[in-house]
Amino acid sequence: MELSLIIDQMADAIGEINTNSTPARRLVGGGVVVDAKCRLLMVYSDFAYQGWHFPKGGLDEGENSLQAAIREVFEESGGVKAKPFSGNIKFELQPGRVYREPIGFGSSRAEAVEDEPSEKISLGAYQLLVEAAKEARIDLDELHKHRYTIFDALVEREIPVSWVTVPTYHLLAYESGKATPTAETQAVEWQPALNIRDMRPPGKGSGKPRLGGATRTLLDWPKFMELVEACKAEAKEAI
């Protein structure tokens, strides 16, 4: 089958899935990073009304939630390196809100650096391609062989998809690196857990606190503070 025909059929299949099926799942990995003073790493972003939140982002192809959490901490904080807490603690949250967005799902491939796209796509987008291939009765080996070309063509068409985030956060200990705002985050701060509920947008001393929903859920997690206290013994003091 010609590749152009495969792409057309994949686009049609995604439309069918989007209309008749449950939303595509976008697996998310996040990190609750603790330093030796028992402070937590917080990042702020106006994008999608995230507000102050623990660093997080969608898994890439071939990545698990822990790997994604460590990578996202580094990327969203501007350079903080963290390691897993020895207790291997993870917080598996319920699926979040349903969004409608083009198929790119924030993939690094959709945001090529210096016109050289990365050879990876978001895991959620790849899993959607697999479901679409099954719907269109396209050979999965053929899909895997041409997945980047197919993905790029669908991104160019801005194929819309309904998707739902499924977050898993990991408890991480600070190792090294200085936190600084990035293109994704307007502010990065180390804060005691007791201060987080009252955090307001950067530069605004008054008004309502702006916390992401997952952040509030994690702060209410049973024994959350006990776990944070245990983790600080394995962390260094943040710069």
Steps between C-alpha positions, in 0.01 A plus 500: 500500500631844409607712797274790395200267508602368844515857628154578359354187656669572833353851502152360433544234769605756761186694415292188562675427828458860609125486431409153616753395764624606842762778499859411413715448810797728552722347767673763712803471731564756774750553779449612861858611568614539862819669619691456829304785661174321419410757234314400185579608145214700348465640148249752368344512155206697363463251214177296533433667837757278671601758761751377759559127461750221541700451176334255266443415135396234252704184456701464182509184291705232681490686834347402835346739752811519720727584207250762385477648851878545527521646148209738555645620832822589320324666205234699689731611781777614268759253626407320825620140513314260728516132589229257613433469873619157617149416616388499136194713576264589220163671503261368236228759446161458339466615137471875464283720281436428134674740261475548127830567331687413176663158496846633587430473877795731565741254339859614465476382140229756434733770630812437295820664621703662221286319241622160623201310643564250778439136417238456770138594548282515806392158627135608499521602135671173404237293680232697316672421169490130589127517575440688175700242305288221647184694412623547141633143477851619428784260573661598832848420373440741212382763747805455722736524204352831382370638832701823495401586143136420576508697824658805335239494221212483750651780710526714186129442438428603861283193556298573819482240776313477829736372767510456875809525721583205727765627746750307710726704730821369659664609824850624409798625701693808387853427372639809327431790266362850534132573437420776251194591288481352150295544185240273664498656846475861611635427849674223697524495880588274793222523758411329831197278452298708748541810279386342174124533544539878529724551196380777271605584145854640476516869585152506654499521877123508518217321326408135490759220518564330165563127543461221249237238583755218520705704747204536733428128472859411589507734800191317631651156437502278812837523681631740234698704753641186663632388164649842430673501840645155430624608157691804624760276669607382151510849347758776483425862580381680189717777361 
